Amino acid sequence: MSQQESQEQSLHSTLADTANILLCTPPMSPTADDSCIELLTPPTETDVNVLWVAYSRTPDNCLTHWNQHGNAQPADISIINVGDSVRSAAAATGGTGGPGPIQTVASAGDLTGLGIAISNVLSQWAETDAQTVVCFDSLTALLQYVEPEKAYEFLHVLTGRLFAADAIAHFHITSDAHDDQTVAMLRSLFDAEVSITEDDERIVLTR
C-alpha cells in the first residue's frame, strides 16, 4: 500500500472508486468524527442513502452526529441498532426524505441476524438513484462479542456485498485496542485505510 498525507485533500478525491475503507482512530478523536461524516457525504450533487450499523452509538446520537455537521437531509437513512433494544421514537417516525426505520439486532454477537438486516436495507435501496453510504461503528465493539476469525469471515462476505451494491462504506476501529495480528488480518479485507494519529493527523493508505 502507498502512504499519502491527506489532511488538506478531500477524502473522496484521494479515495476515488474505493468501496470499503478501514477508519483507524485513537479514542475520542475529533478528526475521526469529521472523517466519518466526510466519508458519508460524497462531494457530488447525488443524493445519499445513509446506513448506520451502530454498536457504539445510540440512534439519537447517530442523527445528532449527522445534524451537528450541517449536512443536508439524506434521501433516506436507516440505523441498525446492535445489542440495544432501546429505540428512539423521534428517529423511528420518519419516512421517505427523513429518518428511516430503526432495526434492532438484540444480540451483539448475532452476525447472521446482522448480515440479514444489512442485506435487507441494501436491497430496499437497490433501485434508487441515491448513493448508498455506510458507517459501521465499530469493529472494536464487534470484537468484544466474537472471535477475530469469526469477525473476519463475516466481514469478508459483508465487504463483498457492499461492493456489489456500489456502496461507499467505512468501518471504525480503535487499533490500539487490538493486537497487531488481529488488526493486520482485518486490514487485508479493505481497499484503503484512513488512519488518525494521536496528534489528529490524518494519513491515507491505499492499495
Number of C-alpha atoms within 10 A of each C-alpha: 10 8 11 13 14 16 13 7 9 15 18 17 11 15 19 9 11 19 22 23 25 24 27 24 23 19 13 10 14 13 17 23 14 12 19 21 15 16 21 25 22 19 12 9 7 13 18 23 26 25 23 23 25 23 21 19 17 18 26 16 13 17 16 11 17 18 12 8 12 8 13 11 16 21 21 21 26 22 28 23 24 25 17 16 12 11 16 13 11 10 20 18 12 15 13 11 12 16 21 21 19 19 20 21 23 15 14 20 18 14 18 10 16 22 16 12 17 21 16 12 19 20 11 9 16 14 8 13 12 17 23 27 22 27 23 21 21 19 22 18 17 21 19 11 14 15 12 19 13 12 17 18 12 15 18 15 12 16 20 14 16 20 14 11 17 17 21 23 24 28 21 21 25 19 19 13 12 14 9 10 10 15 17 12 12 19 17 13 18 20 18 22 22 25 23 21 15 12 9 15 13 21 16 22 19 16 11
